[in-house]
Amino acid sequence: MSTTCTFRRPNLKTRRCLPPRRPSRRLRHRADPHPRPRPRVRCWLAALPLLLGAAACVHRPAPPVAQPLPSYERVVAQFQVAAFGSDFSDREVPLSRWIGHIRWRADLPDNAMAAEIRRALPRHMADITAATGIRFREVDGQAKAEVTIALAPRRAFAARLADLMTENPEVTHLAHDSACNAVYMVFGGTMIYRSRILIGADIPASLRRDCVLEEVVQAMGLPADACHYRPSLFCEADRVYRLHGPDAILLRTLYDPRLTPGMSRAEAMPIAREIIWELWLEYQGFRRPNLMV
């Protein structure tokens, strides 16, 4: 006598139907016509984007540390000396700056030292443009340029500046005593219309890198050295290779439309103090400063 079991398996001894045998745990997923990944595999798949993100973060360079901002009064004092002082004498100079865009030319030899300067100049000029709104355009040797940048031994500075010495005898001091210099000419005591920058070829590499940025920035209308805060490209004792926050505040203040070229220090400083206060707060994250505080 046979026993037919539709959903159960037969027991040959008792001739009864037993429950169907469950597949082993090891082979259970094979019996499923639509297998799913095990929970452990799902966890790994879900964690994969996080793992990849963590791996990417391991090799990502750390962001640069923000330069600590000096006190407001130190920034004001630095601007007052840089904009109205003179490295030639104790006399006060009026506020001066460029009007319009600048064509520049680099009279540099074909060597590794000059190649380093050529690589740095576009970066520095882009930073200056961001602070002032004045754009730079490089021209070739045949075109007229308002700014020329040259690399030469310091003993050759006097010859390179001979034509400017007739217009400004004080330039003689720079021709003999400086490692690098920027001489600019001012029309009517207000508008800068010409500048010549000389970088010493016989100075240490670290000083030469600092000179390139320092002289280009000072040729924008901040001619005097000052050390009211440090580090600063206006302080001869420091080595600064990028235009950072406090020094950028000085340039932004100089080219703020509320200041007018030709202003004396007494006329300009009350306005400059308000501008620096705004920029000083903005640098610290305050976008809408209250000037009445």
PASEBA-1860 file (N, C-alpha, C; in nm, 3 decimals):
! residues 293
1> MSTTCTFR> 0.087/-0.119/0.000/0.000/0.000/0.000/0.090/0.122/0.000 ~ 0.062/0.208/-0.085/0.143/0.330/-0.096/0.066/0.449/-0.042 ~ 0.143/0.542/0.005/0.083/0.665/0.059/0.125/0.782/-0.029 ~ 0.028/0.858/-0.074/0.056/0.976/-0.159/0.051/1.101/-0.073 ~ 0.155/1.174/-0.070/0.162/1.297/0.010/0.185/1.414/-0.084 ~ 0.091/1.506/-0.081/0.103/1.621/-0.171/0.200/1.724/-0.117 ~ 0.184/1.762/0.009/0.268/1.866/0.069/0.361/1.812/0.174 ~ 0.349/1.680/0.204/0.430/1.623/0.308/0.507/1.504/0.252
9> RPNLKTRR> 0.612/1.466/0.315/0.689/1.351/0.272/0.640/1.227/0.347 ~ 0.636/1.108/0.281/0.582/0.987/0.348/0.683/0.924/0.442 ~ 0.630/0.862/0.548/0.710/0.782/0.640/0.681/0.635/0.608 ~ 0.781/0.561/0.558/0.757/0.425/0.510/0.723/0.329/0.622 ~ 0.764/0.357/0.746/0.733/0.267/0.856/0.591/0.286/0.906 ~ 0.551/0.405/0.932/0.418/0.431/0.986/0.317/0.462/0.879 ~ 0.364/0.476/0.756/0.276/0.509/0.643/0.198/0.638/0.667 ~ 0.261/0.729/0.733/0.201/0.861/0.754/0.285/0.967/0.684
17> CLPPRRPS> 0.221/1.080/0.663/0.293/1.191/0.596/0.356/1.282/0.701 ~ 0.483/1.308/0.683/0.557/1.395/0.774/0.574/1.535/0.712 ~ 0.600/1.636/0.795/0.624/1.771/0.737/0.744/1.769/0.643 ~ 0.743/1.852/0.542/0.857/1.854/0.448/0.985/1.893/0.521 ~ 1.093/1.832/0.479/1.223/1.860/0.540/1.272/1.998/0.494 ~ 1.313/2.074/0.592/1.365/2.210/0.559/1.506/2.197/0.503 ~ 1.537/2.274/0.403/1.675/2.268/0.352/1.772/2.316/0.459 ~ 1.894/2.267/0.449/1.995/2.306/0.548/2.021/2.456/0.540
25> RRLRHRAD> 2.071/2.511/0.650/2.099/2.655/0.655/2.202/2.693/0.550 ~ 2.293/2.601/0.527/2.401/2.630/0.433/2.348/2.643/0.290 ~ 2.242/2.563/0.257/2.192/2.562/0.119/2.059/2.632/0.105 ~ 2.012/2.698/0.212/1.878/2.755/0.206/1.866/2.861/0.098 ~ 1.969/2.942/0.078/1.959/3.049/-0.022/1.952/2.993/-0.162 ~ 1.993/2.865/-0.182/1.983/2.807/-0.316/1.840/2.770/-0.349 ~ 1.762/2.738/-0.247/1.624/2.701/-0.271/1.538/2.821/-0.306 ~ 1.587/2.942/-0.277/1.510/3.064/-0.306/1.530/3.101/-0.451
33> PHPRPRPR> 1.423/3.109/-0.531/1.441/3.143/-0.673/1.489/3.286/-0.694 ~ 1.473/3.374/-0.594/1.520/3.513/-0.602/1.610/3.539/-0.482 ~ 1.731/3.493/-0.486/1.817/3.506/-0.368/1.848/3.651/-0.337 ~ 1.863/3.680/-0.211/1.898/3.814/-0.164/2.033/3.807/-0.093 ~ 2.107/3.915/-0.095/2.234/3.912/-0.022/2.212/3.897/0.127 ~ 2.303/3.832/0.189/2.293/3.815/0.333/2.298/3.951/0.403 ~ 2.242/3.957/0.523/2.246/4.085/0.597/2.387/4.137/0.612 ~ 2.483/4.048/0.632/2.620/4.094/0.650/2.671/4.161/0.522
41> VRCWLAAL> 2.635/4.103/0.407/2.676/4.163/0.279/2.607/4.296/0.259 ~ 2.478/4.306/0.296/2.407/4.433/0.281/2.474/4.541/0.364 ~ 2.518/4.506/0.483/2.586/4.606/0.566/2.712/4.655/0.500 ~ 2.789/4.566/0.438/2.911/4.610/0.370/2.878/4.699/0.251 ~ 2.773/4.661/0.176/2.736/4.744/0.061/2.688/4.881/0.105 ~ 2.612/4.888/0.213/2.563/5.017/0.261/2.677/5.103/0.314 ~ 2.778/5.037/0.371/2.889/5.113/0.427/2.994/5.150/0.324 ~ 2.980/5.095/0.200/3.084/5.119/0.099/3.104/5.267/0.066
49> PLLLGAAA> 2.996/5.349/0.045/3.020/5.493/0.020/3.092/5.562/0.134 ~ 3.060/5.522/0.258/3.128/5.585/0.370/3.275/5.548/0.373 ~ 3.303/5.419/0.340/3.443/5.377/0.338/3.520/5.448/0.230 ~ 3.457/5.461/0.111/3.525/5.531/0.002/3.549/5.676/0.039 ~ 3.447/5.740/0.103/3.465/5.879/0.145/3.575/5.893/0.246 ~ 3.583/5.796/0.340/3.689/5.802/0.439/3.825/5.785/0.375 ~ 3.833/5.695/0.274/3.961/5.676/0.206/4.002/5.801/0.132 ~ 3.901/5.872/0.073/3.935/5.996/0.002/3.983/6.102/0.099
57> CVHRPAPP> 3.924/6.106/0.219/3.965/6.206/0.315/4.106/6.183/0.367 ~ 4.150/6.058/0.363/4.284/6.030/0.414/4.390/6.102/0.333 ~ 4.370/6.109/0.200/4.471/6.167/0.112/4.442/6.312/0.076 ~ 4.333/6.369/0.128/4.299/6.507/0.095/4.382/6.602/0.181 ~ 4.452/6.700/0.121/4.536/6.789/0.203/4.451/6.874/0.296 ~ 4.505/6.905/0.411/4.434/6.987/0.509/4.420/7.129/0.457 ~ 4.306/7.196/0.483/4.291/7.335/0.437/4.389/7.425/0.508 ~ 4.431/7.535/0.440/4.527/7.626/0.503/4.469/7.692/0.626
65> VAQPLPSY> 4.552/7.713/0.723/4.510/7.779/0.846/4.500/7.930/0.823 ~ 4.389/7.988/0.862/4.369/8.131/0.841/4.472/8.212/0.921 ~ 4.519/8.319/0.858/4.616/8.405/0.924/4.547/8.483/1.035 ~ 4.598/8.478/1.158/4.536/8.557/1.265/4.533/8.706/1.229 ~ 4.421/8.768/1.255/4.406/8.908/1.219/4.458/8.997/1.332 ~ 4.546/9.091/1.302/4.591/9.183/1.407/4.478/9.275/1.451 ~ 4.503/9.350/1.555/4.400/9.439/1.608/4.365/9.547/1.506 ~ 4.246/9.600/1.521/4.198/9.705/1.430/4.292/9.825/1.429
73> ERVVAQFQ> 4.336/9.869/1.545/4.422/9.988/1.552/4.556/9.964/1.485 ~ 4.607/9.841/1.491/4.734/9.813/1.423/4.718/9.817/1.272 ~ 4.605/9.769/1.223/4.581/9.775/1.079/4.568/9.920/1.033 ~ 4.499/10.002/1.112/4.487/10.145/1.080/4.625/10.211/1.077 ~ 4.708/10.183/1.177/4.841/10.243/1.182/4.926/10.197/1.065 ~ 4.912/10.071/1.025/4.989/10.020/0.911/4.948/10.091/0.782 ~ 4.818/10.111/0.763/4.772/10.180/0.643/4.819/10.325/0.642 ~ 4.814/10.391/0.753/4.853/10.532/0.758/4.998/10.551/0.718
81> VAAFGSDF> 5.086/10.463/0.764/5.228/10.475/0.729/5.251/10.433/0.584 ~ 5.191/10.320/0.544/5.215/10.268/0.409/5.163/10.360/0.301 ~ 5.051/10.426/0.324/4.990/10.509/0.220/5.043/10.651/0.218 ~ 5.082/10.705/0.333/5.121/10.846/0.339/5.267/10.867/0.377 ~ 5.338/10.759/0.404/5.479/10.771/0.439/5.568/10.764/0.316 ~ 5.697/10.780/0.341/5.796/10.776/0.233/5.923/10.712/0.287 ~ 5.982/10.624/0.205/6.109/10.563/0.243/6.227/10.656/0.216 ~ 6.200/10.768/0.148/6.308/10.862/0.114/6.328/10.968/0.221
89> SDREVPLS> 6.218/11.013/0.280/6.227/11.125/0.375/6.111/11.116/0.473 ~ 6.105/11.212/0.563/5.999/11.216/0.664/5.876/11.292/0.617 ~ 5.878/11.341/0.498/5.765/11.422/0.452/5.645/11.334/0.419 ~ 5.527/11.391/0.431/5.403/11.320/0.400/5.375/11.327/0.251 ~ 5.327/11.218/0.194/5.289/11.216/0.054/5.137/11.205/0.044 ~ 5.075/11.262/-0.058/4.930/11.251/-0.072/4.890/11.112/-0.118 ~ 4.763/11.081/-0.102/4.710/10.952/-0.145/4.718/10.941/-0.297 ~ 4.774/10.833/-0.347/4.786/10.813/-0.491/4.757/10.668/-0.525
97> RWIGHIRW> 4.704/10.646/-0.644/4.672/10.511/-0.689/4.656/10.510/-0.840 ~ 4.645/10.391/-0.897/4.625/10.377/-1.041/4.479/10.402/-1.077 ~ 4.460/10.457/-1.196/4.327/10.476/-1.252/4.322/10.399/-1.383 ~ 4.240/10.297/-1.388/4.234/10.215/-1.510/4.325/10.094/-1.500 ~ 4.320/10.012/-1.605/4.393/9.888/-1.606/4.540/9.909/-1.641 ~ 4.621/9.809/-1.614/4.767/9.823/-1.622/4.823/9.723/-1.724 ~ 4.903/9.774/-1.815/4.980/9.688/-1.904/5.119/9.669/-1.844 ~ 5.166/9.547/-1.839/5.296/9.520/-1.778/5.381/9.432/-1.868
105> RADLPDNA> 5.509/9.446/-1.849/5.606/9.367/-1.926/5.717/9.321/-1.833 ~ 5.761/9.198/-1.851/5.871/9.143/-1.771/5.995/9.135/-1.858 ~ 6.096/9.215/-1.826/6.225/9.211/-1.897/6.317/9.117/-1.819 ~ 6.300/8.989/-1.844/6.369/8.887/-1.766/6.456/8.801/-1.858 ~ 6.570/8.756/-1.809/6.653/8.665/-1.889/6.591/8.526/-1.896 ~ 6.650/8.442/-1.975/6.600/8.305/-1.993/6.679/8.212/-1.902 ~ 6.643/8.207/-1.775/6.709/8.116/-1.681/6.609/8.073/-1.575 ~ 6.652/7.983/-1.487/6.562/7.927/-1.386/6.515/8.033/-1.288
113> MAAEIRRA> 6.603/8.128/-1.254/6.567/8.234/-1.160/6.452/8.319/-1.216 ~ 6.463/8.355/-1.343/6.358/8.435/-1.407/6.230/8.354/-1.425 ~ 6.243/8.224/-1.452/6.125/8.139/-1.469/6.042/8.134/-1.341 ~ 6.108/8.133/-1.226/6.037/8.135/-1.099/5.956/8.264/-1.083 ~ 6.016/8.375/-1.124/5.945/8.503/-1.115/5.826/8.505/-1.210 ~ 5.843/8.452/-1.330/5.734/8.449/-1.426/5.616/8.365/-1.376 ~ 5.645/8.258/-1.307/5.536/8.176/-1.253/5.463/8.247/-1.140 ~ 5.535/8.327/-1.062/5.473/8.392/-0.947/5.392/8.516/-0.986
121> LPRHMADI> 5.432/8.587/-1.089/5.368/8.715/-1.122/5.219/8.701/-1.152 ~ 5.173/8.610/-1.237/5.028/8.602/-1.261/4.948/8.575/-1.135 ~ 5.000/8.493/-1.044/4.929/8.464/-0.919/4.919/8.588/-0.832 ~ 5.028/8.662/-0.822/5.026/8.785/-0.740/4.932/8.888/-0.801 ~ 4.935/8.902/-0.932/4.851/9.003/-0.996/4.704/8.966/-0.986 ~ 4.672/8.838/-0.988/4.533/8.797/-0.968/4.486/8.832/-0.827 ~ 4.572/8.814/-0.727/4.535/8.852/-0.590/4.516/9.003/-0.579 ~ 4.601/9.080/-0.645/4.589/9.226/-0.641/4.461/9.271/-0.711
129> TAATGIRF> 4.429/9.208/-0.823/4.305/9.241/-0.893/4.183/9.214/-0.806 ~ 4.185/9.103/-0.734/4.073/9.072/-0.645/4.056/9.177/-0.536 ~ 4.167/9.239/-0.493/4.159/9.338/-0.386/4.130/9.479/-0.436 ~ 4.170/9.510/-0.558/4.161/9.648/-0.607/4.064/9.668/-0.722 ~ 4.037/9.564/-0.798/3.958/9.579/-0.919/4.039/9.622/-1.039 ~ 4.168/9.647/-1.023/4.256/9.686/-1.132/4.306/9.559/-1.201 ~ 4.282/9.548/-1.331/4.325/9.431/-1.406/4.462/9.455/-1.470 ~ 4.536/9.346/-1.487/4.668/9.350/-1.548/4.665/9.277/-1.681
137> REVDGQAK> 4.739/9.331/-1.779/4.752/9.264/-1.908/4.898/9.267/-1.950 ~ 4.952/9.149/-1.976/5.092/9.141/-2.016/5.106/9.174/-2.164 ~ 5.209/9.249/-2.197/5.237/9.286/-2.335/5.379/9.242/-2.369 ~ 5.407/9.235/-2.500/5.540/9.192/-2.543/5.638/9.308/-2.539 ~ 5.759/9.282/-2.584/5.865/9.382/-2.574/5.847/9.504/-2.660 ~ 5.764/9.497/-2.763/5.746/9.610/-2.853/5.632/9.703/-2.810 ~ 5.542/9.655/-2.728/5.426/9.735/-2.689/5.459/9.822/-2.568 ~ 5.382/9.928/-2.552/5.401/10.018/-2.440/5.346/9.955/-2.312
145> AEVTIALA> 5.421/9.965/-2.205/5.379/9.909/-2.077/5.392/10.015/-1.969 ~ 5.291/10.023/-1.883/5.299/10.116/-1.770/5.389/10.062/-1.658 ~ 5.397/9.930/-1.646/5.480/9.868/-1.543/5.579/9.774/-1.609 ~ 5.707/9.791/-1.575/5.810/9.699/-1.622/5.876/9.634/-1.501 ~ 5.902/9.507/-1.513/5.964/9.429/-1.405/6.091/9.366/-1.460 ~ 6.203/9.392/-1.394/6.332/9.346/-1.444/6.409/9.276/-1.333 ~ 6.494/9.183/-1.374/6.585/9.113/-1.283/6.727/9.151/-1.322 ~ 6.802/9.206/-1.227/6.936/9.257/-1.257/7.022/9.255/-1.131
153> PRRAFAAR> 7.154/9.251/-1.146/7.241/9.266/-1.028/7.222/9.403/-0.965 ~ 7.240/9.411/-0.836/7.216/9.538/-0.767/7.311/9.649/-0.814 ~ 7.429/9.612/-0.858/7.523/9.714/-0.907/7.472/9.781/-1.034 ~ 7.375/9.717/-1.102/7.320/9.774/-1.225/7.194/9.856/-1.202 ~ 7.149/9.868/-1.077/7.026/9.941/-1.050/7.037/10.088/-1.091 ~ 7.151/10.149/-1.063/7.165/10.292/-1.093/7.146/10.319/-1.241 ~ 7.204/10.234/-1.325/7.189/10.253/-1.469/7.045/10.230/-1.513 ~ 6.978/10.133/-1.452/6.839/10.104/-1.489/6.745/10.217/-1.448
161> LADLMTEN> 6.783/10.294/-1.347/6.696/10.401/-1.297/6.745/10.540/-1.335 ~ 6.844/10.547/-1.424/6.906/10.676/-1.456/6.804/10.776/-1.509 ~ 6.714/10.733/-1.596/6.617/10.827/-1.653/6.517/10.876/-1.548 ~ 6.487/10.792/-1.448/6.394/10.835/-1.344/6.461/10.925/-1.240 ~ 6.593/10.917/-1.229/6.662/10.999/-1.130/6.652/11.148/-1.164 ~ 6.642/11.180/-1.292/6.630/11.321/-1.330/6.495/11.377/-1.288 ~ 6.393/11.292/-1.286/6.260/11.337/-1.244/6.245/11.334/-1.093 ~ 6.313/11.243/-1.028/6.301/11.228/-0.882/6.439/11.193/-0.826
169> PEVTHLAH> 6.515/11.292/-0.780/6.650/11.266/-0.730/6.654/11.170/-0.611 ~ 6.545/11.157/-0.540/6.545/11.067/-0.425/6.560/10.920/-0.465 ~ 6.539/10.890/-0.594/6.553/10.754/-0.642/6.697/10.706/-0.628 ~ 6.794/10.800/-0.623/6.934/10.762/-0.609/6.956/10.675/-0.486 ~ 6.883/10.703/-0.380/6.895/10.624/-0.257/6.861/10.478/-0.284 ~ 6.755/10.452/-0.361/6.716/10.315/-0.390/6.817/10.245/-0.479 ~ 6.879/10.320/-0.568/6.969/10.260/-0.665/7.093/10.202/-0.599 ~ 7.126/10.244/-0.479/7.251/10.202/-0.418/7.233/10.117/-0.293
177> DSACNAVY> 7.118/10.124/-0.227/7.105/10.062/-0.094/7.002/9.951/-0.084 ~ 6.929/9.919/-0.188/6.818/9.825/-0.172/6.844/9.695/-0.247 ~ 6.781/9.588/-0.197/6.788/9.459/-0.265/6.688/9.450/-0.379 ~ 6.583/9.528/-0.372/6.482/9.537/-0.477/6.406/9.666/-0.454 ~ 6.344/9.717/-0.555/6.272/9.843/-0.539/6.164/9.859/-0.643 ~ 6.071/9.947/-0.612/5.964/9.984/-0.705/5.955/10.136/-0.705 ~ 5.975/10.195/-0.818/5.967/10.340/-0.834/5.848/10.370/-0.924 ~ 5.759/10.457/-0.877/5.647/10.494/-0.963/5.636/10.645/-0.971
185> MVFGGTMI> 5.584/10.690/-1.082/5.568/10.832/-1.108/5.420/10.868/-1.099 ~ 5.394/10.986/-1.043/5.257/11.030/-1.016/5.228/11.155/-1.097 ~ 5.116/11.156/-1.165/5.074/11.272/-1.244/4.983/11.359/-1.159 ~ 5.021/11.486/-1.144/4.940/11.580/-1.067/4.930/11.546/-0.920 ~ 5.021/11.463/-0.870/5.018/11.427/-0.730/4.908/11.332/-0.691 ~ 4.837/11.274/-0.788/4.723/11.188/-0.755/4.726/11.054/-0.828 ~ 4.750/11.055/-0.958/4.734/10.936/-1.040/4.871/10.876/-1.074 ~ 4.891/10.750/-1.044/5.013/10.680/-1.082/5.001/10.641/-1.230
193> YRSRILIG> 5.102/10.675/-1.307/5.095/10.645/-1.449/5.212/10.563/-1.500 ~ 5.313/10.540/-1.418/5.430/10.467/-1.463/5.501/10.407/-1.342 ~ 5.554/10.285/-1.360/5.626/10.221/-1.250/5.734/10.130/-1.307 ~ 5.844/10.125/-1.234/5.954/10.036/-1.272/5.996/9.958/-1.147 ~ 5.999/9.825/-1.162/6.031/9.736/-1.051/6.160/9.662/-1.086 ~ 6.255/9.666/-0.993/6.383/9.598/-1.010/6.400/9.496/-0.898 ~ 6.433/9.373/-0.936/6.457/9.264/-0.841/6.604/9.227/-0.849 ~ 6.672/9.222/-0.736/6.813/9.188/-0.734/6.838/9.043/-0.771
201> ADIPASLR> 6.925/9.022/-0.868/6.960/8.886/-0.908/7.064/8.823/-0.816 ~ 7.127/8.904/-0.732/7.232/8.855/-0.643/7.189/8.857/-0.496 ~ 7.062/8.829/-0.471/7.010/8.822/-0.334/6.961/8.680/-0.309 ~ 6.946/8.639/-0.182/6.898/8.503/-0.153/6.762/8.475/-0.217 ~ 6.737/8.348/-0.247/6.614/8.310/-0.315/6.490/8.345/-0.233 ~ 6.496/8.325/-0.100/6.380/8.356/-0.016/6.349/8.505/-0.018 ~ 6.452/8.589/-0.018/6.431/8.733/-0.025/6.379/8.774/-0.161 ~ 6.426/8.709/-0.265/6.380/8.742/-0.400/6.232/8.707/-0.418
209> RDCVLEEV> 6.188/8.594/-0.362/6.046/8.559/-0.369/5.961/8.662/-0.296 ~ 6.008/8.709/-0.182/5.936/8.812/-0.107/5.934/8.943/-0.185 ~ 6.045/8.977/-0.249/6.056/9.105/-0.320/5.955/9.115/-0.433 ~ 5.933/9.006/-0.505/5.842/9.011/-0.620/5.704/9.058/-0.576 ~ 5.650/8.996/-0.472/5.517/9.037/-0.423/5.522/9.175/-0.361 ~ 5.620/9.200/-0.277/5.626/9.328/-0.205/5.630/9.447/-0.300 ~ 5.716/9.441/-0.402/5.732/9.557/-0.488/5.612/9.579/-0.579 ~ 5.549/9.471/-0.625/5.429/9.488/-0.708/5.318/9.552/-0.626
217> VQAMGLPA> 5.301/9.507/-0.502/5.196/9.565/-0.417/5.227/9.710/-0.383 ~ 5.352/9.740/-0.349/5.385/9.877/-0.313/5.374/9.970/-0.434 ~ 5.396/9.918/-0.553/5.380/10.000/-0.673/5.235/10.036/-0.700 ~ 5.141/9.976/-0.628/4.999/10.010/-0.643/4.962/10.137/-0.567 ~ 5.054/10.191/-0.484/5.026/10.315/-0.414/5.046/10.309/-0.264 ~ 5.114/10.203/-0.216/5.146/10.190/-0.074/5.299/10.181/-0.063 ~ 5.370/10.292/-0.076/5.514/10.286/-0.097/5.599/10.265/0.026 ~ 5.550/10.295/0.145/5.636/10.298/0.263/5.633/10.165/0.338
225> DACHYRPS> 5.744/10.135/0.405/5.753/10.016/0.489/5.694/10.046/0.628 ~ 5.636/9.942/0.690/5.578/9.956/0.823/5.570/9.819/0.888 ~ 5.584/9.815/1.019/5.582/9.689/1.095/5.488/9.697/1.214 ~ 5.374/9.765/1.200/5.280/9.775/1.311/5.214/9.641/1.341 ~ 5.204/9.554/1.242/5.166/9.415/1.266/5.257/9.327/1.182 ~ 5.271/9.203/1.226/5.357/9.108/1.159/5.293/8.969/1.166 ~ 5.318/8.888/1.061/5.397/8.915/0.942/5.324/9.005/0.844 ~ 5.402/9.081/0.769/5.346/9.171/0.669/5.449/9.191/0.559
233> LFCEADRV> 5.402/9.201/0.436/5.494/9.225/0.326/5.549/9.367/0.331 ~ 5.489/9.455/0.413/5.539/9.591/0.428/5.651/9.600/0.533 ~ 5.678/9.490/0.601/5.783/9.487/0.703/5.906/9.417/0.644 ~ 6.018/9.487/0.639/6.137/9.433/0.575/6.190/9.309/0.646 ~ 6.160/9.292/0.774/6.212/9.178/0.848/6.136/9.049/0.819 ~ 6.021/9.056/0.752/5.938/8.939/0.726/5.956/8.888/0.584 ~ 5.922/8.762/0.564/5.921/8.701/0.431/5.778/8.654/0.405 ~ 5.710/8.721/0.316/5.570/8.692/0.284/5.561/8.661/0.136
241> YRLHGPDA> 5.495/8.550/0.102/5.493/8.504/-0.036/5.353/8.504/-0.099 ~ 5.251/8.536/-0.023/5.117/8.552/-0.078/5.050/8.671/-0.010 ~ 4.961/8.736/-0.082/4.886/8.849/-0.027/4.780/8.795/0.068 ~ 4.800/8.812/0.199/4.709/8.757/0.297/4.617/8.865/0.352 ~ 4.527/8.825/0.443/4.417/8.910/0.487/4.450/9.052/0.528 ~ 4.535/9.075/0.629/4.560/9.213/0.672/4.620/9.300/0.563 ~ 4.717/9.248/0.486/4.775/9.328/0.378/4.673/9.354/0.267 ~ 4.586/9.255/0.242/4.480/9.277/0.142/4.383/9.385/0.188
249> ILLRTLYD> 4.360/9.396/0.318/4.273/9.502/0.370/4.331/9.640/0.335 ~ 4.463/9.654/0.344/4.524/9.784/0.310/4.500/9.818/0.164 ~ 4.517/9.721/0.075/4.494/9.748/-0.068/4.347/9.777/-0.095 ~ 4.257/9.701/-0.035/4.114/9.725/-0.056/4.074/9.864/-0.005 ~ 4.135/9.906/0.104/4.106/10.039/0.158/4.154/10.147/0.061 ~ 4.275/10.131/0.011/4.330/10.232/-0.080/4.244/10.250/-0.204 ~ 4.186/10.142/-0.256/4.109/10.150/-0.380/3.958/10.156/-0.356 ~ 3.918/10.181/-0.232/3.776/10.203/-0.205/3.733/10.336/-0.267
257> PRLTPGMS> 3.618/10.339/-0.336/3.576/10.464/-0.402/3.547/10.580/-0.307 ~ 3.534/10.553/-0.178/3.511/10.662/-0.083/3.636/10.747/-0.061 ~ 3.752/10.693/-0.097/3.876/10.769/-0.091/3.908/10.825/-0.229 ~ 3.959/10.945/-0.231/3.989/11.014/-0.357/4.140/11.036/-0.368 ~ 4.200/11.003/-0.482/4.343/11.031/-0.500/4.374/11.179/-0.480 ~ 4.484/11.209/-0.415/4.522/11.346/-0.385/4.485/11.389/-0.244 ~ 4.407/11.309/-0.172/4.370/11.344/-0.035/4.494/11.347/0.055 ~ 4.494/11.439/0.149/4.599/11.440/0.250/4.566/11.336/0.358
265> RAEAMPIA> 4.660/11.313/0.446/4.636/11.218/0.553/4.521/11.265/0.643 ~ 4.515/11.394/0.674/4.409/11.445/0.760/4.272/11.428/0.695 ~ 4.265/11.442/0.564/4.137/11.426/0.494/4.097/11.279/0.481 ~ 4.194/11.194/0.457/4.162/11.056/0.422/4.143/10.965/0.541 ~ 4.216/10.987/0.650/4.217/10.888/0.758/4.082/10.869/0.826 ~ 3.999/10.972/0.850/3.867/10.943/0.908/3.785/10.848/0.821 ~ 3.792/10.866/0.690/3.720/10.776/0.600/3.786/10.639/0.597 ~ 3.920/10.638/0.594/3.991/10.510/0.590/3.963/10.427/0.715
273> REIIWELW> 3.948/10.492/0.829/3.919/10.418/0.952/3.785/10.345/0.941 ~ 3.685/10.409/0.882/3.556/10.343/0.864/3.568/10.225/0.768 ~ 3.642/10.243/0.659/3.659/10.135/0.562/3.732/10.017/0.625 ~ 3.839/10.045/0.696/3.915/9.937/0.760/3.830/9.866/0.865 ~ 3.747/9.942/0.936/3.659/9.879/1.035/3.564/9.781/0.969 ~ 3.507/9.819/0.856/3.417/9.729/0.782/3.491/9.604/0.737 ~ 3.608/9.623/0.676/3.683/9.509/0.623/3.737/9.422/0.736 ~ 3.775/9.484/0.845/3.826/9.409/0.960/3.719/9.317/1.017
281> LEYQGFRR> 3.595/9.367/1.027/3.485/9.284/1.073/3.448/9.178/0.970 ~ 3.449/9.216/0.843/3.416/9.120/0.737/3.514/9.004/0.736 ~ 3.640/9.033/0.759/3.742/8.928/0.761/3.714/8.827/0.873 ~ 3.650/8.870/0.978/3.619/8.782/1.090/3.481/8.718/1.079 ~ 3.412/8.742/0.966/3.285/8.676/0.943/3.163/8.762/0.961 ~ 3.178/8.890/0.995/3.062/8.979/1.011/3.039/9.051/0.878 ~ 2.930/9.018/0.812/2.905/9.071/0.678/2.838/9.208/0.678 ~ 2.764/9.239/0.786/2.694/9.367/0.792/2.732/9.438/0.922
289> PNLMV> 2.849/9.500/0.925/2.893/9.561/1.049/2.813/9.687/1.082 ~ 2.802/9.712/1.211/2.736/9.833/1.260/2.844/9.934/1.294 ~ 2.859/10.036/1.211/2.967/10.132/1.230/2.942/10.225/1.349 ~ 2.821/10.220/1.407/2.792/10.309/1.519/2.838/10.249/1.652 ~ 2.882/10.124/1.651/2.925/10.061/1.776/3.054/10.126/1.823
END
